[in-house]
């Protein structure tokens, strides 16, 4: 006579456990239909994707027209505005780059923008780390002081900035323009980076101190690499408005050889109002750095914007 352990019959009747041939109870695996039913599809996932692709196609049409028109001659554009760019002509780019002085404008924009982004990102990263780790009340006041700069659009302060630059002898100076852009980006950068530094555990700094690392080594070798996506996001978000800004270079610069691309493009358009191919070439030259920047830094931007959303 076989002896059946007590409770096995009752356990077999339950739906969440099952018995093996050895008499050992094991949890019952959910059926494929039940497991599939537990998975939730994103709301409107396919519809949202289709709408986004349609929007992207419509948004790319002006860019493609601008690009194709820049490879055509001015006569072809006048006779057939929507024609195909064949054969390809680079005369418009040569004219814009040399006669239109776009080589100088491009160098000025690159110098001012990279200098301002580097200055703003460096200062903001160090300040954000100090504000995030400071425990005194004065750090909270300083953070509020920095964040108050987000309440006032920088373009509203054009008149005080002009008088300040005039008194400091920085009118018609690319260095002064870069300093102004760098200072104007500090509040936004601190606002973003402080949040990321606060998410890092303090045990990392304690472990680095026990290993003999100085405060600067802890900051530069441990903390900064951990917030690299946020730093890249801040740098990109500062690069784009500085590169496209028109008002401050127009007001603060006097010499044409110091103009940035937006001001130089306006001057070139006024001198070549009927040379459409050269104008389109100038627009392409102005736009290419932004497209390359987003293509290169897309991964870092997405990582910086989505950090902390998943658990």
C-alpha positions in Angstrom: 0.0 0.0 0.0 1.4 3.4 -1.0 1.5 6.2 1.4 0.4 9.6 0.1 1.6 12.6 2.1 -1.1 14.7 3.5 -2.0 17.8 1.5 -0.9 16.6 -1.9 -4.4 15.9 -3.1 -5.5 19.3 -2.0 -2.5 21.0 -3.5 -3.1 19.3 -6.9 -6.6 20.8 -7.0 -5.1 24.3 -6.8 -4.2 26.2 -10.0 -1.0 27.8 -8.8 1.0 24.6 -7.9 1.5 21.2 -9.5 3.2 18.0 -8.4 6.2 16.4 -10.1 6.7 12.7 -10.5 8.8 12.7 -7.4 5.9 14.1 -5.3 7.5 17.5 -4.9 5.2 20.5 -5.2 6.3 23.1 -7.8 4.7 26.3 -8.9 2.6 25.9 -12.0 3.8 27.7 -15.1 1.3 30.2 -16.6 -0.1 29.2 -19.9 1.1 31.1 -23.0 -2.3 32.7 -23.4 -2.2 34.0 -19.9 1.3 35.3 -20.2 0.5 37.1 -23.4 -2.6 38.6 -21.8 -0.4 40.1 -19.0 1.8 42.1 -21.4 0.5 45.6 -22.1 1.1 47.3 -25.4 1.9 50.9 -25.4 -1.1 53.1 -25.8 -1.4 54.3 -29.4 2.1 53.0 -30.2 1.6 52.2 -33.9 -0.6 55.2 -34.5 1.9 57.5 -32.8 4.8 56.1 -34.9 2.9 56.6 -38.1 2.0 60.2 -37.2 5.6 61.0 -36.2 7.0 59.6 -39.5 4.4 61.7 -41.4 5.4 64.8 -39.5 9.1 64.0 -40.1 8.5 63.7 -43.8 6.7 67.0 -44.0 9.4 68.7 -41.9 12.2 67.4 -44.1 10.6 68.7 -47.3 11.8 72.3 -46.9 15.3 71.1 -46.0 15.4 68.8 -49.1 14.3 71.7 -51.3 16.9 74.0 -49.8 19.6 71.4 -50.4 18.6 70.5 -53.9 18.3 74.2 -54.9 21.8 74.9 -53.6 23.2 72.5 -56.3 21.5 74.3 -59.2 22.3 77.4 -61.2 20.4 80.6 -60.7 18.9 80.4 -64.2 17.6 76.9 -63.6 15.9 78.0 -60.4 14.2 80.9 -62.1 12.9 78.8 -65.0 12.1 75.7 -63.1 12.0 76.2 -59.3 11.1 72.6 -58.4 13.3 70.9 -60.9 15.8 68.2 -60.1 19.4 69.2 -59.3 21.1 67.6 -62.3 23.8 68.1 -63.3 25.1 69.1 -59.9 26.6 72.6 -59.8 28.9 73.8 -56.9 29.2 77.3 -58.2 26.8 78.6 -55.6 28.9 77.2 -52.8 32.1 78.7 -54.2 30.5 82.1 -54.5 29.0 82.0 -51.0 32.2 80.7 -49.4 34.6 83.1 -51.1 32.8 86.2 -52.5 30.1 86.0 -49.8 32.8 85.8 -47.0 31.1 82.8 -45.5 34.5 81.3 -44.6 35.1 84.2 -42.2 31.5 84.1 -40.8 31.7 80.4 -40.2 35.0 80.7 -38.3 33.6 83.5 -36.2 30.4 81.5 -35.3 32.5 78.4 -34.5 34.9 80.4 -32.3 32.2 82.3 -30.4 29.9 79.3 -30.0 32.5 76.7 -28.9 34.1 79.2 -26.5 30.7 80.1 -24.9 29.6 76.5 -24.6 32.9 75.4 -23.1 32.9 78.2 -20.6 29.3 77.8 -19.6 29.5 74.0 -19.3 32.7 74.0 -17.3 31.5 76.6 -14.8 28.1 75.1 -14.5 29.3 71.6 -13.9 31.6 72.7 -11.0 28.9 75.0 -9.5 26.2 72.3 -9.8 28.4 69.8 -8.1 29.1 72.2 -5.2 25.4 73.1 -4.9 24.2 69.5 -5.0 26.6 68.4 -2.3 26.5 71.4 -0.1 24.5 71.0 3.1 24.6 74.6 4.4 21.6 76.9 3.9 23.8 79.3 1.9 24.0 76.7 -0.9 20.2 76.7 -1.1 20.2 80.5 -1.4 22.9 80.5 -4.1 21.0 77.9 -6.1 17.8 80.0 -5.9 19.9 83.0 -7.0 21.2 81.1 -10.0 17.8 79.7 -10.9 16.3 83.2 -10.8 18.2 83.9 -14.0 15.8 81.6 -15.8 12.9 84.0 -15.1 14.3 86.9 -17.2 14.9 86.3 -21.0 18.4 87.4 -21.8 17.2 89.5 -24.8 15.3 91.8 -22.6 18.6 92.9 -21.0 20.1 94.0 -24.3 20.3 97.7 -23.3 22.1 97.1 -19.9 24.4 94.6 -21.6 25.3 97.2 -24.3 26.1 99.9 -21.8 28.1 97.4 -19.7 30.1 96.3 -22.8 30.6 99.9 -23.9 32.1 100.8 -20.5 34.3 97.7 -20.4 35.6 98.2 -24.0 34.1 94.9 -25.3 32.0 96.4 -28.1 33.0 94.8 -31.4 34.7 92.0 -29.6 34.2 88.3 -30.2 35.6 87.5 -26.8 33.0 89.8 -25.1 30.3 88.1 -27.1 31.4 84.6 -26.0 31.6 85.8 -22.4 28.1 87.1 -22.6 26.7 83.9 -24.1 28.6 81.8 -21.6 27.2 83.7 -18.6 23.7 83.6 -20.0 23.7 79.8 -20.2 24.8 79.2 -16.6 21.3 79.2 -14.9 19.9 76.6 -17.3 22.9 74.4 -17.1 23.0 74.5 -13.3 19.3 73.7 -13.1 19.8 70.5 -15.2 23.1 69.4 -13.7 22.3 69.9 -10.1 19.4 67.4 -10.4 21.7 64.8 -11.9 24.4 65.2 -9.3 21.9 64.8 -6.5 20.9 61.4 -7.8 24.4 60.1 -7.4 25.0 58.2 -4.1 27.3 59.8 -1.5 28.9 56.4 -1.0 30.9 56.9 -4.2 32.6 60.0 -2.7 33.2 58.2 0.6 34.8 55.2 -1.2 37.0 57.6 -3.2 38.2 59.4 -0.1 39.1 56.1 1.6 41.2 55.2 -1.5 43.1 58.5 -1.1 41.5 60.5 -3.9 41.4 64.3 -3.5 38.2 66.3 -3.9 39.2 67.3 -7.4 40.0 63.7 -8.5 36.7 62.5 -7.1 34.9 65.2 -9.0 36.7 64.9 -12.3 37.3 61.1 -12.5 34.2 59.7 -10.8 31.3 62.1 -10.7 31.7 63.9 -14.0 31.8 60.6 -16.1 28.6 59.5 -14.4 26.7 62.6 -15.5 28.2 62.7 -19.0 24.8 62.3 -20.8 23.5 65.4 -18.8 26.7 67.4 -19.7 26.3 66.5 -23.4 22.6 67.5 -23.3 23.4 70.8 -21.7 26.1 71.5 -24.2 23.9 70.7 -27.2 21.0 72.8 -25.8 23.4 75.7 -25.4 25.1 75.3 -28.8 21.9 75.6 -30.9 20.6 79.0 -29.6 24.0 80.6 -29.6 24.7 79.4 -33.2 21.4 80.7 -34.4 21.3 84.0 -32.4 21.0 87.1 -34.5 20.3 90.0 -32.1 23.4 90.2 -29.9 25.9 89.9 -32.8 24.0 92.6 -34.7 24.1 95.0 -31.7 27.5 94.2 -30.2 29.6 93.7 -33.3 30.6 96.5 -35.7 33.2 95.1 -38.1 31.9 92.9 -40.9 34.9 90.6 -40.6 33.7 89.7 -37.1 30.1 88.9 -38.0 28.7 85.5 -37.1 26.7 83.4 -39.7 23.2 84.7 -39.0 24.3 88.4 -39.4 26.6 87.6 -42.3 23.8 85.6 -44.0 21.5 88.6 -43.7 24.1 90.9 -45.2 24.8 88.4 -48.0 21.0 88.1 -48.7 20.7 91.9 -49.0 23.6 92.0 -51.5 22.4 89.0 -53.5 18.6 89.2 -53.3 18.2 87.8 -56.8 20.9 85.2 -56.6 18.8 82.4 -55.1 21.2 79.6 -55.6 24.0 81.4 -53.6 21.5 82.2 -50.9 20.4 78.6 -50.6 24.0 77.6 -50.4 24.6 80.0 -47.6 21.6 78.5 -45.8 23.0 75.0 -46.2 26.4 76.1 -44.8 24.6 77.6 -41.8 22.5 74.6 -41.2 25.0 71.7 -41.7 26.8 72.1 -38.2 23.5 71.7 -36.4 22.5 68.6 -38.3 25.9 67.0 -37.8 25.7 67.9 -34.1 22.3 66.2 -33.6 23.4 63.1 -35.6 26.5 62.7 -33.5 25.0 63.5 -30.1 21.6 62.0 -30.4 22.4 59.0 -28.2 23.8 61.3 -25.4 20.8 63.6 -25.7 18.3 60.8 -25.3 20.3 59.3 -22.4 20.4 62.7 -20.7 16.7 63.4 -21.2 15.5 60.0 -20.1 17.9 59.4 -17.2 16.0 58.6 -14.0 12.7 57.7 -15.7 13.2 54.0 -15.5 13.6 52.1 -12.3 
